[in-house]
Amino acid sequence: MDKTAISVQIYNETYVLRTSAPQTQVLKIAQNVDERMKRLAADKKVQNREKLAVWTALDLAAELTELQERYDKLLAAVRER
């Protein structure tokens, strides 16, 4: 699959990403990351970009873990039927 360059804006910084993912998906993900970084910067009073990126990664990982656990429980319930 061919990769295309997609420009995204995250926390006032432009990144050019080479990806085979659909542009709409990449833009939606980048917007999610941008919004989380801005929210966490305000909530945690963090200005350091590197620390803010780690907080954002942890925030996303926590959400992913919670969703994975919920998915596993639902899948187990469906399999029991």
C-alpha positions in Angstrom: 0.0 0.0 0.0 1.3 3.4 -0.9 2.2 5.9 1.8 1.2 9.5 1.5 2.4 12.6 3.5 -0.2 14.1 5.7 0.4 17.4 7.6 -1.1 17.6 11.1 -1.0 20.3 13.8 -0.4 19.0 17.4 0.1 21.4 20.3 1.1 24.3 18.0 3.6 22.2 16.1 3.3 20.9 12.5 4.2 17.3 11.8 4.3 15.6 8.4 3.4 12.0 8.7 4.0 9.4 6.0 1.3 6.8 6.3 -0.9 4.4 4.4 -3.8 5.2 6.8 -6.8 7.2 5.5 -6.3 10.9 5.8 -9.6 11.4 7.7 -8.5 8.9 10.3 -5.0 10.5 10.7 -6.5 13.9 11.1 -9.0 12.7 13.7 -6.3 11.0 15.7 -4.1 14.1 15.5 -7.0 16.3 16.7 -7.6 13.9 19.6 -3.9 14.1 20.7 -3.9 17.9 20.2 -7.0 18.3 22.4 -5.7 16.0 25.1 -2.3 17.8 25.2 -4.0 21.2 25.6 -6.4 19.9 28.2 -3.7 18.2 30.2 -1.4 21.3 29.9 -4.2 23.3 31.5 -5.3 20.7 34.1 -1.8 19.6 35.2 -0.2 23.0 34.7 2.6 21.3 32.6 4.4 23.5 30.1 7.3 21.2 29.2 6.4 19.6 25.9 8.2 16.3 26.6 6.5 15.8 29.9 3.2 16.8 28.4 3.7 14.2 25.6 4.3 11.5 28.3 1.2 12.6 30.2 -0.8 12.4 27.0 0.6 8.9 26.2 -0.3 7.7 29.7 -3.8 9.2 29.4 -4.3 7.4 26.1 -2.8 4.2 27.3 -5.1 4.2 30.4 -8.2 4.7 28.1 -7.0 2.0 25.8 -6.5 -0.4 28.7 -9.9 0.3 30.1 -11.6 -0.2 26.7 -9.6 -3.4 26.2 -10.8 -4.8 29.5 -14.4 -3.9 28.7 -14.1 -5.5 25.3 -12.6 -8.7 26.8 -15.5 -8.9 29.3 -18.1 -8.4 26.6 -16.4 -10.9 24.4 -16.3 -13.5 27.2 -20.0 -12.9 27.9 -20.9 -13.4 24.2 -18.9 -16.6 24.1 -20.6 -18.0 27.2 -24.0 -17.8 25.4 
